Amino acid sequence: MIEIDYAADFTVLGDCDLSNQCDRVMSELVGLDKADCGIHDPAVSLDSKSGVITIEVVSFGVDIDAATAEADSCIRTAIHATGGATPNWAFSKRAQRVSLV
């Protein structure tokens, strides 16, 4: 089993209260952490001028691909739980950073 630190940057489209949305996503990620869904130590940050949200989690899996997939899935789940949409998720050009913990 390996652990990774996974971070992804998202540019939010549309009008919404970004600060509130970040708080809601963070709350969902904390819930997933407490439910032992494969992530821990979540963090959400916002650059309000550019509209870029960075979401970070520590994830684990049998290999780096499994850990990355788990992190990606949990982040998407949190976004959906807050009413966010993720069209074309598999094809998006999110900036991603992965490092072994």
CYANA upper distance limits for C-alpha pairs under 8 A (distance plus 0.5 A):
  1 MET  CA     60 PHE  CA      7.14
  1 MET  CA     61 GLY  CA      5.95
  1 MET  CA     62 VAL  CA      5.04
  1 MET  CA     63 ASP  CA      7.15
  2 ILE  CA     60 PHE  CA      5.93
  2 ILE  CA     61 GLY  CA      6.18
  2 ILE  CA     62 VAL  CA      6.67
  2 ILE  CA     63 ASP  CA      6.64
  2 ILE  CA     64 ILE  CA      7.53
  2 ILE  CA     67 ALA  CA      7.97
  2 ILE  CA    100 LEU  CA      8.01
  2 ILE  CA    101 VAL  CA      8.28
  3 GLU  CA     58 VAL  CA      7.22
  3 GLU  CA     59 SER  CA      6.04
  3 GLU  CA     60 PHE  CA      4.76
  3 GLU  CA     61 GLY  CA      7.27
  3 GLU  CA     64 ILE  CA      8.43
  3 GLU  CA     67 ALA  CA      7.46
  3 GLU  CA    100 LEU  CA      6.49
  3 GLU  CA    101 VAL  CA      5.84
  4 ILE  CA     58 VAL  CA      6.04
  4 ILE  CA     59 SER  CA      5.90
  4 ILE  CA     60 PHE  CA      6.70
  4 ILE  CA     64 ILE  CA      7.83
  4 ILE  CA     67 ALA  CA      7.22
  4 ILE  CA     68 THR  CA      8.08
  4 ILE  CA     98 VAL  CA      6.87
  4 ILE  CA     99 SER  CA      5.90
  4 ILE  CA    100 LEU  CA      4.91
  4 ILE  CA    101 VAL  CA      5.61
  5 ASP  CA     56 GLU  CA      7.62
  5 ASP  CA     57 VAL  CA      6.46
  5 ASP  CA     58 VAL  CA      4.98
  5 ASP  CA     59 SER  CA      7.03
  5 ASP  CA     97 ARG  CA      8.34
  5 ASP  CA     98 VAL  CA      6.14
  5 ASP  CA     99 SER  CA      5.77
  5 ASP  CA    100 LEU  CA      6.81
  5 ASP  CA    101 VAL  CA      6.76
  6 TYR  CA     56 GLU  CA      6.05
  6 TYR  CA     57 VAL  CA      5.91
  6 TYR  CA     58 VAL  CA      6.50
  6 TYR  CA     59 SER  CA      7.61
  6 TYR  CA     68 THR  CA      7.51
  6 TYR  CA     71 ALA  CA      7.22
  6 TYR  CA     96 GLN  CA      7.70
  6 TYR  CA     97 ARG  CA      6.31
  6 TYR  CA     98 VAL  CA      5.21
  6 TYR  CA     99 SER  CA      7.33
  7 ALA  CA     54 THR  CA      7.25
  7 ALA  CA     55 ILE  CA      6.09
  7 ALA  CA     56 GLU  CA      4.69
  7 ALA  CA     57 VAL  CA      7.06
  7 ALA  CA     96 GLN  CA      6.10
  7 ALA  CA     97 ARG  CA      5.65
  7 ALA  CA     98 VAL  CA      7.08
  8 ALA  CA     54 THR  CA      6.13
  8 ALA  CA     55 ILE  CA      5.96
  8 ALA  CA     56 GLU  CA      7.02
  8 ALA  CA     94 ARG  CA      6.77
  8 ALA  CA     95 ALA  CA      6.03
  8 ALA  CA     96 GLN  CA      5.00
  8 ALA  CA     97 ARG  CA      7.04
  9 ASP  CA     52 VAL  CA      6.92
  9 ASP  CA     53 ILE  CA      6.14
  9 ASP  CA     54 THR  CA      4.89
  9 ASP  CA     55 ILE  CA      7.01
  9 ASP  CA     94 ARG  CA      6.29
  9 ASP  CA     95 ALA  CA      5.77
  9 ASP  CA     96 GLN  CA      7.20
 10 PHE  CA     52 VAL  CA      5.92
 10 PHE  CA     53 ILE  CA      5.66
 10 PHE  CA     54 THR  CA      6.82
 10 PHE  CA     94 ARG  CA      6.61
 10 PHE  CA     95 ALA  CA      8.07
 11 THR  CA     50 SER  CA      8.28
 11 THR  CA     51 GLY  CA      6.12
 11 THR  CA     52 VAL  CA      4.99
 11 THR  CA     53 ILE  CA      6.86
 12 VAL  CA     51 GLY  CA      6.30
 12 VAL  CA     52 VAL  CA      6.99
 12 VAL  CA     53 ILE  CA      7.86
 16 CYS  CA     21 GLN  CA      8.08
 17 ASP  CA     21 GLN  CA      6.65
 18 LEU  CA     22 CYS  CA      6.55
 18 LEU  CA     46 LEU  CA      8.18
 18 LEU  CA     48 SER  CA      7.89
 18 LEU  CA     51 GLY  CA      8.17
 19 SER  CA     23 ASP  CA      6.84
 19 SER  CA     46 LEU  CA      7.74
 20 ASN  CA     24 ARG  CA      6.74
 21 GLN  CA     25 VAL  CA      6.69
 21 GLN  CA     82 THR  CA      7.98
 22 CYS  CA     26 MET  CA      6.56
 22 CYS  CA     44 VAL  CA      6.88
 22 CYS  CA     45 SER  CA      7.72
 22 CYS  CA     46 LEU  CA      7.79
 22 CYS  CA     53 ILE  CA      8.11
 23 ASP  CA     27 SER  CA      6.66
 23 ASP  CA     44 VAL  CA      8.36
 24 ARG  CA     28 GLU  CA      6.84
 24 ARG  CA     82 THR  CA      6.75
 25 VAL  CA     29 LEU  CA      6.70
 25 VAL  CA     44 VAL  CA      8.22
 25 VAL  CA     78 ALA  CA      6.07
 25 VAL  CA     79 ILE  CA      6.42
 25 VAL  CA     81 ALA  CA      8.37
 25 VAL  CA     82 THR  CA      6.87
 26 MET  CA     30 VAL  CA      6.65
 26 MET  CA     42 PRO  CA      7.67
 26 MET  CA     43 ALA  CA      7.25
 26 MET  CA     44 VAL  CA      6.55
 26 MET  CA     78 ALA  CA      8.40
 27 SER  CA     31 GLY  CA      6.79
 28 GLU  CA     32 LEU  CA      6.79
 28 GLU  CA     78 ALA  CA      5.69
 28 GLU  CA     81 ALA  CA      7.58
 28 GLU  CA     82 THR  CA      8.19
 29 LEU  CA     33 ASP  CA      6.63
 29 LEU  CA     42 PRO  CA      6.78
 29 LEU  CA     74 CYS  CA      7.92
 29 LEU  CA     75 ILE  CA      7.69
 29 LEU  CA     78 ALA  CA      6.38
 30 VAL  CA     34 LYS  CA      6.68
 30 VAL  CA     40 HIS  CA      8.28
 30 VAL  CA     41 ASP  CA      8.49
 30 VAL  CA     42 PRO  CA      7.19
 31 GLY  CA     35 ALA  CA      6.63
 32 LEU  CA     36 ASP  CA      6.81
 32 LEU  CA     37 CYS  CA      5.94
 32 LEU  CA     38 GLY  CA      8.43
 32 LEU  CA     39 ILE  CA      7.64
 32 LEU  CA     74 CYS  CA      7.90
 33 ASP  CA     37 CYS  CA      6.57
 33 ASP  CA     38 GLY  CA      7.69
 33 ASP  CA     39 ILE  CA      5.99
 33 ASP  CA     40 HIS  CA      5.45
 33 ASP  CA     41 ASP  CA      7.91
 33 ASP  CA     42 PRO  CA      8.22
 36 ASP  CA     40 HIS  CA      8.41
 37 CYS  CA     74 CYS  CA      8.14
 38 GLY  CA     59 SER  CA      6.34
 38 GLY  CA     60 PHE  CA      6.78
 38 GLY  CA     61 GLY  CA      8.47
 38 GLY  CA     70 GLU  CA      6.90
 38 GLY  CA     71 ALA  CA      7.91
 38 GLY  CA     74 CYS  CA      8.36
 39 ILE  CA     57 VAL  CA      6.69
 39 ILE  CA     58 VAL  CA      6.02
 39 ILE  CA     59 SER  CA      4.97
 39 ILE  CA     60 PHE  CA      7.46
 39 ILE  CA     70 GLU  CA      8.02
 39 ILE  CA     71 ALA  CA      6.94
 39 ILE  CA     74 CYS  CA      7.85
 40 HIS  CA     57 VAL  CA      6.52
 40 HIS  CA     58 VAL  CA      5.74
 40 HIS  CA     59 SER  CA      6.97
 41 ASP  CA     57 VAL  CA      6.21
 41 ASP  CA     58 VAL  CA      6.38
 42 PRO  CA     55 ILE  CA      7.91
 42 PRO  CA     56 GLU  CA      6.07
 42 PRO  CA     57 VAL  CA      4.86
 42 PRO  CA     58 VAL  CA      7.38
 43 ALA  CA     55 ILE  CA      6.35
 43 ALA  CA     56 GLU  CA      5.58
 43 ALA  CA     57 VAL  CA      6.96
 44 VAL  CA     53 ILE  CA      7.53
 44 VAL  CA     54 THR  CA      6.21
 44 VAL  CA     55 ILE  CA      5.10
 44 VAL  CA     56 GLU  CA      6.87
 45 SER  CA     53 ILE  CA      6.21
 45 SER  CA     54 THR  CA      5.71
 45 SER  CA     55 ILE  CA      7.12
 46 LEU  CA     51 GLY  CA      7.59
 46 LEU  CA     52 VAL  CA      6.47
 46 LEU  CA     53 ILE  CA      5.05
 46 LEU  CA     54 THR  CA      6.90
 47 ASP  CA     51 GLY  CA      6.24
 47 ASP  CA     52 VAL  CA      5.83
 47 ASP  CA     53 ILE  CA      6.90
 48 SER  CA     52 VAL  CA      7.43
 55 ILE  CA     75 ILE  CA      8.09
 57 VAL  CA     71 ALA  CA      7.17
 58 VAL  CA     71 ALA  CA      7.91
 59 SER  CA     67 ALA  CA      6.00
 59 SER  CA     68 THR  CA      7.69
 59 SER  CA     70 GLU  CA      7.21
 59 SER  CA     71 ALA  CA      6.10
 60 PHE  CA     66 ALA  CA      8.07
 60 PHE  CA     67 ALA  CA      5.13
 60 PHE  CA     68 THR  CA      8.46
 60 PHE  CA     70 GLU  CA      7.98
 61 GLY  CA     65 ASP  CA      8.27
 61 GLY  CA     66 ALA  CA      5.51
 61 GLY  CA     67 ALA  CA      4.68
 61 GLY  CA     68 THR  CA      8.45
 61 GLY  CA     70 GLU  CA      7.99
 62 VAL  CA     66 ALA  CA      6.66
 62 VAL  CA     67 ALA  CA      7.56
 63 ASP  CA     67 ALA  CA      6.77
 64 ILE  CA     68 THR  CA      6.48
 65 ASP  CA     69 ALA  CA      6.59
 66 ALA  CA     70 GLU  CA      6.65
 67 ALA  CA     71 ALA  CA      6.77
 68 THR  CA     72 ASP  CA      6.59
 68 THR  CA     98 VAL  CA      8.21
 69 ALA  CA     73 SER  CA      6.51
 70 GLU  CA     74 CYS  CA      6.67
 71 ALA  CA     75 ILE  CA      6.69
 72 ASP  CA     76 ARG  CA      6.73
 73 SER  CA     77 THR  CA      6.59
 74 CYS  CA     78 ALA  CA      6.71
 75 ILE  CA     79 ILE  CA      6.83
 76 ARG  CA     80 HIS  CA      6.72
 76 ARG  CA     86 THR  CA      7.80
 77 THR  CA     81 ALA  CA      6.61
 78 ALA  CA     82 THR  CA      7.06
 79 ILE  CA     83 GLY  CA      7.23
 79 ILE  CA     84 GLY  CA      5.58
 79 ILE  CA     85 ALA  CA      7.52
 79 ILE  CA     86 THR  CA      8.29
 80 HIS  CA     84 GLY  CA      5.39
 80 HIS  CA     85 ALA  CA      6.54
 80 HIS  CA     86 THR  CA      8.07
 88 ASN  CA     92 SER  CA      6.52
